[in-house]
Amino acid sequence: MRIVYDNIIFSLQSAGGISVYWSELLKRMSGSGVDWMCYEADHRNRFRKALGDIPLKRETVPVPLLRYAPFYHRLSGNTLFHSSYYRVSLQKNVANITTVYDFTYEHYRRNPARFLHRSQKGFALKHSSGIICISEHTRRDLLAFFPHLSPESIRVIHLGIGSEFAPLEDKASLIEGWLPESTRRKFLLFVGDRRYYKNFHTVIRALREAREFQLVFVGGGPLVRSERKLLSTLGERVIHLQQIDNARLNLLYNHAFCLVYPSAYEGFGFPVLEAMRAGCPVIAANSSSLPEVAGDAALFLEPIEVRALVQQIGRLEDPELRRQMIQKGLKRAELFSWDRCFQQTIQFYEEIYRKEFG
């Protein structure tokens, strides 16, 4: 079995969930005994840089063109082609594998980017022999938007979570000297993008009522004017950390009162499992893939509104409930590993290879 990987995602983002997924797959390919090769353009992706040397051929076409074009290199022999982001090969001796992450564009975009993304995704799916969905919820969305697809060609393979997220012994002293002394007070943690369906504004408004808490939020790019205006009502109770490594993110999970994750839509939801693996209680929206990932190990918001969030924060003040949620989270996180994700992916490759090439 021969596999060719398209590493286009490393050129499209400097970091992010898809980059984590792709780097974890490639990391495990090195010891698999499978014949494999990657094609890659220039990038500044921190997960790719940490990966080191891999069997690689360089792309020379500019990324803006490469992103939407079919894979154009000629491949010899029967080959599986797996793109990190919706590209396919049109060669007759190549079978394409496509990973579908979510349907954010379809649900929430109303501009030309939505049409372009939908067209590229549809083209990739039409020419794919095997389709991987990262959650059952994504699979349901896939069949709703593309009902002509054969369910037999689709496999749900959950993502994993890294071992770098774990409970720490002396977390109070570790955070000292890194963050302001004020963060030794209780703080809520928000991680990731802040687009409107993530409901960051709900967290800010909840903090107006939960006055004993601070807010630490990580990533998501620079603040926009509307966010600055909302955050100004919290005064000194807010800290924004733009980019941090996983070691410091793990420290935040360990030190936080809880992770608040009221996103209305997720293909998977990495921060939920990261927090659980680090022993941090989770409050999440009861929507999309989040109940599938969190199981009974999170407190859910339904509906996603300020009052519900304040109530769930208050519930975690109960030491016994807090202990139970931490233990449930640690147990739940054990179900998701990159080794399992990789093994299931290899098994799917083998099934598709046998089906297409005998």
C-alpha positions as CSV (number, residue, x, y, z in Angstrom):
1,M,0.0,0.0,0.0
2,R,1.4,3.4,-1.0
3,I,0.1,6.7,0.5
4,V,0.7,10.2,-0.7
5,Y,-0.1,13.1,1.7
6,D,-1.0,16.6,0.7
7,N,0.2,18.9,3.5
8,I,-1.6,22.1,2.2
9,I,-3.0,22.8,5.7
10,F,0.5,23.7,7.0
11,S,0.5,26.5,4.4
12,L,-3.0,27.7,5.2
13,Q,-2.6,28.1,9.0
14,S,0.3,28.7,11.4
15,A,-1.5,26.6,14.0
16,G,-4.9,25.2,14.6
17,G,-6.9,22.0,15.2
18,I,-6.5,20.6,11.7
19,S,-2.7,21.1,11.8
20,V,-2.6,19.2,15.1
21,Y,-4.5,16.3,13.5
22,W,-2.4,16.2,10.4
23,S,0.9,16.4,12.3
24,E,-0.2,13.6,14.6
25,L,-1.0,11.3,11.7
26,L,2.4,12.0,10.0
27,K,4.3,11.5,13.2
28,R,3.0,8.0,13.5
29,M,3.5,7.2,9.8
30,S,7.3,7.2,10.4
31,G,7.2,3.9,12.3
32,S,4.3,2.3,10.3
33,G,6.3,0.4,7.7
34,V,4.0,1.8,5.0
35,D,5.4,3.4,1.8
36,W,4.5,7.0,2.1
37,M,5.4,10.5,0.8
38,C,4.3,14.1,1.4
39,Y,4.0,17.1,-0.9
40,E,4.4,20.4,0.8
41,A,4.6,24.2,0.1
42,D,6.3,26.9,2.1
43,H,4.8,27.4,5.5
44,R,5.2,28.9,9.0
45,N,3.3,26.2,10.8
46,R,4.6,25.5,14.3
47,F,3.2,21.9,14.4
48,R,4.9,21.0,11.2
49,K,8.2,22.5,12.4
50,A,8.0,20.4,15.5
51,L,7.5,17.3,13.3
52,G,11.0,17.4,11.9
53,D,12.2,15.5,8.8
54,I,9.6,13.4,6.8
55,P,9.7,12.0,3.3
56,L,9.0,15.1,1.3
57,K,8.7,16.7,-2.1
58,R,8.4,20.5,-2.4
59,E,5.6,22.3,-4.2
60,T,6.6,25.2,-6.4
61,V,3.1,26.5,-7.3
62,P,2.0,29.5,-5.2
63,V,-0.2,28.5,-2.3
64,P,-3.2,30.7,-3.4
65,L,-3.4,28.7,-6.6
66,L,-2.4,25.4,-5.0
67,R,-5.1,25.6,-2.4
68,Y,-8.0,25.2,-4.9
69,A,-6.3,23.2,-7.7
70,P,-6.5,19.4,-8.0
71,F,-3.2,17.6,-7.2
72,Y,-1.3,17.8,-10.5
73,H,1.8,15.6,-9.9
74,R,1.9,12.3,-11.7
75,L,2.0,9.3,-9.3
76,S,3.2,5.9,-10.4
77,G,1.5,2.7,-9.2
78,N,-1.7,2.2,-7.3
79,T,-1.8,5.0,-4.7
80,L,-4.0,6.4,-1.9
81,F,-4.0,10.2,-1.9
82,H,-5.0,11.9,1.3
83,S,-5.2,15.7,1.4
84,S,-5.3,17.7,4.6
85,Y,-7.8,20.1,3.1
86,Y,-10.1,19.1,0.3
87,R,-7.8,18.5,-2.6
88,V,-7.9,15.4,-4.8
89,S,-5.9,13.7,-7.5
90,L,-7.8,12.9,-10.8
91,Q,-5.5,10.1,-11.9
92,K,-7.1,6.8,-12.7
93,N,-4.7,4.8,-10.6
94,V,-5.2,7.0,-7.5
95,A,-7.9,6.6,-4.9
96,N,-8.7,9.7,-2.8
97,I,-9.3,9.9,0.9
98,T,-11.0,13.1,2.2
99,T,-11.3,14.1,5.9
100,V,-14.3,16.3,6.6
101,Y,-13.9,18.4,9.7
102,D,-17.1,20.5,10.0
103,F,-19.7,22.5,8.2
104,T,-19.0,25.9,9.7
105,Y,-19.0,27.6,6.3
106,E,-22.3,26.0,5.3
107,H,-24.0,27.0,8.5
108,Y,-22.6,30.4,9.3
109,R,-21.0,32.0,6.2
110,R,-23.1,34.1,3.8
111,N,-20.5,35.4,1.5
112,P,-18.5,34.2,-1.6
113,A,-16.1,32.3,0.7
114,R,-19.0,30.0,1.5
115,F,-19.7,29.2,-2.1
116,L,-16.0,28.7,-2.9
117,H,-15.5,26.4,0.1
118,R,-18.7,24.4,-0.7
119,S,-17.7,24.0,-4.3
120,Q,-14.2,22.7,-3.4
121,K,-15.6,20.4,-0.7
122,G,-18.2,19.0,-3.0
123,F,-15.7,18.4,-5.8
124,A,-13.4,16.5,-3.3
125,L,-16.2,14.4,-2.0
126,K,-17.4,13.5,-5.5
127,H,-14.0,12.2,-6.4
128,S,-13.2,10.4,-3.1
129,S,-13.3,6.7,-2.5
130,G,-13.2,7.0,1.3
131,I,-14.4,9.8,3.6
132,I,-13.3,10.3,7.2
133,C,-15.6,12.4,9.5
134,I,-14.1,13.5,12.8
135,S,-17.4,13.1,14.7
136,E,-20.8,11.5,14.3
137,H,-22.3,14.9,14.2
138,T,-20.1,15.8,11.3
139,R,-21.2,12.6,9.5
140,R,-24.8,13.6,10.0
141,D,-24.1,17.1,8.6
142,L,-22.3,15.5,5.7
143,L,-25.2,13.4,4.7
144,A,-27.6,16.3,5.2
145,F,-25.6,18.6,2.8
146,F,-24.6,15.8,0.4
147,P,-27.4,13.2,0.6
148,H,-26.2,11.5,-2.6
149,L,-23.1,10.1,-0.9
150,S,-23.0,6.4,0.0
151,P,-22.9,5.9,3.8
152,E,-20.7,2.9,3.2
153,S,-17.8,5.1,2.0
154,I,-17.9,7.2,5.2
155,R,-16.0,6.3,8.5
156,V,-16.2,8.3,11.8
157,I,-12.8,8.4,13.3
158,H,-12.6,10.6,16.4
159,L,-9.5,12.8,17.0
160,G,-7.2,12.3,19.9
161,I,-5.7,14.4,22.7
162,G,-2.0,14.9,23.5
163,S,-0.3,13.6,26.6
164,E,1.1,17.1,27.2
165,F,-2.3,17.8,28.9
166,A,-2.3,16.4,32.4
167,P,-2.9,17.3,36.1
168,L,0.1,19.0,37.7
169,E,1.3,18.7,41.3
170,D,2.5,22.2,42.2
171,K,0.3,24.3,39.9
172,A,0.2,27.4,42.1
173,S,3.9,27.9,42.2
174,L,4.3,27.1,38.5
175,I,2.0,29.9,37.4
176,E,3.7,32.4,39.8
177,G,6.0,34.7,37.9
178,W,4.3,34.0,34.5
179,L,0.9,35.6,34.9
180,P,0.0,38.7,37.0
181,E,-0.5,38.0,40.7
182,S,-4.2,38.7,40.3
183,T,-4.7,35.4,38.4
184,R,-4.2,33.6,41.7
185,R,-7.8,34.5,42.2
186,K,-10.4,32.2,40.6
187,F,-10.6,32.6,36.9
188,L,-12.7,31.2,34.0
189,L,-10.8,30.1,31.0
190,F,-12.0,30.5,27.3
191,V,-9.8,29.0,24.6
192,G,-9.9,29.5,20.8
193,D,-11.7,31.5,18.2
194,R,-14.3,34.1,19.2
195,R,-16.5,34.3,16.1
196,Y,-20.1,35.0,17.0
197,Y,-21.3,31.4,17.1
198,K,-18.7,30.7,19.7
199,N,-20.7,33.0,22.1
200,F,-17.8,34.8,23.7
201,H,-20.1,37.7,24.4
202,T,-22.2,35.4,26.6
203,V,-19.1,34.7,28.7
204,I,-18.4,38.4,29.1
205,R,-21.9,39.2,30.2
206,A,-21.9,36.3,32.6
207,L,-18.8,37.7,34.3
208,R,-20.7,40.9,35.0
209,E,-22.8,38.8,37.4
210,A,-20.2,36.4,38.6
211,R,-18.1,39.3,40.0
212,E,-15.7,37.1,42.1
213,F,-14.2,35.6,38.9
214,Q,-11.7,36.8,36.4
215,L,-11.5,35.9,32.7
216,V,-8.4,34.5,30.9
217,F,-8.9,33.9,27.2
218,V,-6.4,32.4,24.8
219,G,-5.9,32.9,21.1
220,G,-8.6,34.0,18.6
221,G,-6.6,36.9,17.1
222,P,-6.6,40.6,18.0
223,L,-9.7,42.1,19.7
224,V,-12.2,43.9,17.6
225,R,-13.9,47.1,18.6
226,S,-17.1,45.5,19.8
227,E,-15.1,43.1,22.0
228,R,-13.0,45.8,23.5
229,K,-16.2,47.7,24.4
230,L,-17.7,44.7,26.1
231,L,-14.5,43.8,27.9
232,S,-14.2,47.3,29.2
233,T,-17.1,46.7,31.6
234,L,-14.9,44.1,33.4
235,G,-12.1,46.5,34.1
236,E,-8.9,44.7,35.4
237,R,-10.6,41.3,35.5
238,V,-9.5,40.3,32.0
239,I,-6.3,38.8,30.5
240,H,-5.9,38.0,26.9
241,L,-3.0,35.7,25.8
242,Q,-2.6,35.7,22.1
243,Q,-0.2,32.7,21.5
244,I,1.0,30.2,24.1
245,D,2.5,26.8,23.9
246,N,0.8,23.6,25.1
247,A,2.8,23.5,28.3
248,R,1.5,26.9,29.4
249,L,-2.0,26.1,28.1
250,N,-1.9,23.0,30.3
251,L,-0.9,25.2,33.2
252,L,-3.9,27.4,32.6
253,Y,-6.3,24.4,32.5
254,N,-4.8,23.2,35.8
255,H,-5.2,26.6,37.5
256,A,-8.6,27.6,36.1
257,F,-11.9,27.3,38.0
258,C,-13.3,25.8,34.8
259,L,-13.2,26.0,31.0
260,V,-16.3,27.8,29.6
261,Y,-17.0,26.6,26.0
262,P,-20.4,27.8,24.9
263,S,-19.8,27.3,21.2
264,A,-23.0,26.7,19.2
265,Y,-21.1,24.6,16.6
266,E,-18.1,22.4,16.6
267,G,-16.9,19.7,14.4
268,F,-15.1,18.2,17.4
269,G,-14.0,20.6,20.1
270,F,-10.4,20.1,21.2
271,P,-10.4,22.4,24.2
272,V,-13.1,20.3,25.9
273,L,-10.9,17.2,26.0
274,E,-7.7,19.2,26.7
275,A,-9.3,20.6,29.8
276,M,-10.7,17.2,30.9
277,R,-7.3,15.5,30.5
278,A,-5.8,18.3,32.6
279,G,-8.3,17.9,35.4
280,C,-10.2,21.1,34.6
281,P,-14.1,21.0,34.9
282,V,-15.9,21.9,31.7
283,I,-19.1,23.9,31.0
284,A,-20.1,23.5,27.4
285,A,-23.0,24.2,25.0
286,N,-25.3,21.2,24.6
287,S,-25.0,21.4,20.8
288,S,-23.3,19.9,17.7
289,S,-20.5,17.5,18.5
290,L,-19.9,18.7,22.1
291,P,-22.2,16.2,23.9
292,E,-20.7,13.4,21.7
293,V,-17.2,14.3,22.8
294,A,-17.9,15.3,26.4
295,G,-20.4,12.5,27.3
296,D,-21.5,12.9,31.0
297,A,-18.3,14.7,31.9
298,A,-19.4,18.3,31.4
299,L,-22.0,20.6,32.7
300,F,-24.1,21.7,29.6
301,L,-25.8,24.9,28.7
302,E,-29.3,24.6,27.2
303,P,-30.1,27.2,26.1
304,I,-26.8,29.1,25.6
305,E,-27.6,32.2,27.6
306,V,-26.1,34.2,30.4
307,R,-28.4,33.0,33.2
308,A,-27.7,29.3,32.4
309,L,-23.9,29.9,32.4
310,V,-24.0,31.8,35.7
311,Q,-26.0,28.9,37.2
312,Q,-23.6,26.3,36.0
313,I,-20.6,28.2,37.3
314,G,-22.3,28.4,40.7
315,R,-22.9,24.7,40.7
316,L,-19.2,24.1,40.4
317,E,-18.7,25.9,43.8
318,D,-20.0,22.6,45.3
319,P,-16.7,20.7,46.2
320,E,-18.3,17.3,45.7
321,L,-19.8,18.1,42.3
322,R,-16.5,19.6,41.3
323,R,-14.6,16.5,42.3
324,Q,-17.1,14.3,40.4
325,M,-16.8,16.3,37.2
326,I,-13.0,16.3,37.4
327,Q,-13.0,12.5,37.8
328,K,-15.5,12.0,35.0
329,G,-13.5,14.3,32.7
330,L,-10.2,12.4,33.4
331,K,-12.0,9.1,32.6
332,R,-13.7,10.5,29.5
333,A,-10.4,11.9,28.0
334,E,-8.9,8.4,28.2
335,L,-11.3,7.3,25.4
336,F,-9.6,9.7,22.9
337,S,-6.0,9.0,21.8
338,W,-3.9,9.8,18.7
339,D,-2.7,6.2,18.6
340,R,-6.3,5.0,18.3
341,C,-7.1,7.7,15.7
342,F,-4.0,6.6,13.7
343,Q,-4.8,2.9,13.9
344,Q,-8.4,3.4,12.7
345,T,-7.1,5.6,9.9
346,I,-4.7,2.9,8.7
347,Q,-7.4,0.3,8.9
348,F,-9.6,2.5,6.7
349,Y,-6.8,3.0,4.2
350,E,-6.4,-0.7,3.9
351,E,-10.1,-1.2,3.3
352,I,-10.3,1.4,0.6
353,Y,-7.1,0.1,-1.0
354,R,-8.4,-3.4,-1.2
355,K,-11.7,-2.2,-2.5
356,E,-10.2,0.0,-5.2
357,F,-7.1,-2.1,-6.2
358,G,-7.9,-5.6,-5.1
